[in-house]
Amino acid sequence: MNVYTNDKAVGLFLRPDFKVSLDNFETVTIATGYVGESFLKEIKPKLLKLAKRGGCRLLIGMVFHEGVSQKQKTLLTALHAELQGINAKSGVYISRKQYHGKVYHFDSE
């Protein structure tokens, strides 16, 4: 079993394996409290490819509670429209209830 984290001293660093997983699976569901603008821009092409292969859902849990910048809102809205245009089962979703977990579920048929 591997432990993935954003702290290199604690476990395996998440970002490289996360990006590889985006290339190797058919669907992904990401549930997180926040998503950084620069990281979202970096992985956006991979998310769009996932939507074509099977599906890509992104749930963000802290928007109603702490907000996002106008730039982030524009980026998330555009990403949602692009994902929905590719696959109706894909998109960006905002939780009304406070959610600050971090779950990344990758799947293949």
C-alpha positions as CSV (number, residue, x, y, z in Angstrom):
1,M,0.0,0.0,0.0
2,N,1.2,3.5,-0.9
3,V,0.4,6.6,1.0
4,Y,0.2,9.7,-1.2
5,T,0.4,13.2,0.2
6,N,1.5,16.7,-0.7
7,D,4.3,16.5,1.9
8,K,7.3,14.6,0.5
9,A,8.5,13.8,4.0
10,V,5.4,11.8,4.9
11,G,4.7,9.7,1.8
12,L,4.9,9.4,-1.9
13,F,4.4,12.8,-3.5
14,L,0.9,12.9,-5.0
15,R,1.2,15.1,-8.1
16,P,3.3,13.0,-10.5
17,D,1.3,9.8,-9.9
18,F,-1.9,11.8,-10.0
19,K,-1.0,13.1,-13.5
20,V,0.0,9.7,-14.7
21,S,-3.4,8.3,-13.4
22,L,-5.2,10.9,-15.4
23,D,-3.7,9.3,-18.5
24,N,-4.2,5.7,-17.6
25,F,-7.8,5.4,-16.5
26,E,-11.2,5.9,-18.2
27,T,-13.0,7.9,-15.6
28,V,-12.1,10.1,-12.6
29,T,-14.2,11.6,-9.8
30,I,-12.4,14.2,-7.8
31,A,-13.9,15.6,-4.6
32,T,-12.0,18.3,-2.9
33,G,-12.4,21.5,-0.9
34,Y,-10.4,23.7,-3.3
35,V,-8.7,23.5,-6.6
36,G,-5.8,25.9,-7.5
37,E,-6.1,27.9,-10.7
38,S,-2.6,27.1,-12.0
39,F,-3.0,23.3,-11.3
40,L,-6.4,23.2,-12.9
41,K,-5.0,24.9,-16.0
42,E,-2.1,22.4,-16.0
43,I,-4.4,19.3,-15.9
44,K,-7.3,20.7,-17.9
45,P,-6.2,18.9,-21.2
46,K,-6.0,15.6,-19.3
47,L,-9.5,16.2,-17.8
48,L,-11.0,16.8,-21.2
49,K,-9.4,13.6,-22.6
50,L,-10.8,11.7,-19.7
51,A,-14.3,13.0,-20.5
52,K,-13.9,11.7,-24.0
53,R,-12.7,8.3,-22.8
54,G,-15.3,7.8,-20.1
55,G,-16.0,10.6,-17.7
56,C,-14.6,13.4,-15.5
57,R,-16.4,14.8,-12.5
58,L,-15.0,17.4,-10.3
59,L,-16.8,18.3,-7.0
60,I,-15.6,21.4,-5.1
61,G,-16.8,21.7,-1.6
62,M,-15.8,25.1,-0.2
63,V,-17.0,27.5,-2.8
64,F,-20.2,28.5,-1.0
65,H,-18.4,28.8,2.3
66,E,-15.2,30.6,1.4
67,G,-15.7,31.6,-2.2
68,V,-13.5,31.7,-5.3
69,S,-11.9,34.5,-7.2
70,Q,-13.7,35.8,-10.3
71,K,-10.8,34.3,-12.4
72,Q,-11.4,30.9,-10.8
73,K,-15.1,31.1,-11.2
74,T,-14.7,31.9,-14.9
75,L,-12.2,29.0,-15.3
76,L,-14.5,26.5,-13.5
77,T,-17.6,27.6,-15.5
78,A,-15.7,27.2,-18.8
79,L,-14.3,23.8,-17.8
80,H,-17.8,22.7,-16.9
81,A,-19.2,23.8,-20.2
82,E,-16.4,22.0,-22.1
83,L,-16.8,18.8,-20.1
84,Q,-20.5,18.8,-20.6
85,G,-20.1,19.4,-24.3
86,I,-18.0,16.2,-24.5
87,N,-19.9,14.0,-22.2
88,A,-23.1,14.7,-20.3
89,K,-21.9,12.6,-17.4
90,S,-18.9,14.9,-16.9
91,G,-18.7,18.4,-15.3
92,V,-17.8,20.6,-12.4
93,Y,-20.1,20.5,-9.4
94,I,-20.2,22.7,-6.3
95,S,-21.4,21.3,-3.0
96,R,-23.8,23.4,-1.0
97,K,-22.7,21.6,2.1
98,Q,-19.2,22.3,3.4
99,Y,-16.9,19.6,2.2
100,H,-13.1,19.7,2.7
101,G,-12.1,16.2,1.9
102,K,-9.7,15.0,-0.7
103,V,-10.9,12.0,-2.7
104,Y,-9.6,11.0,-6.1
105,H,-11.4,7.9,-7.6
106,F,-10.0,6.5,-10.8
107,D,-11.7,3.7,-12.6
108,S,-11.5,1.6,-15.7
109,E,-14.0,-0.8,-17.1
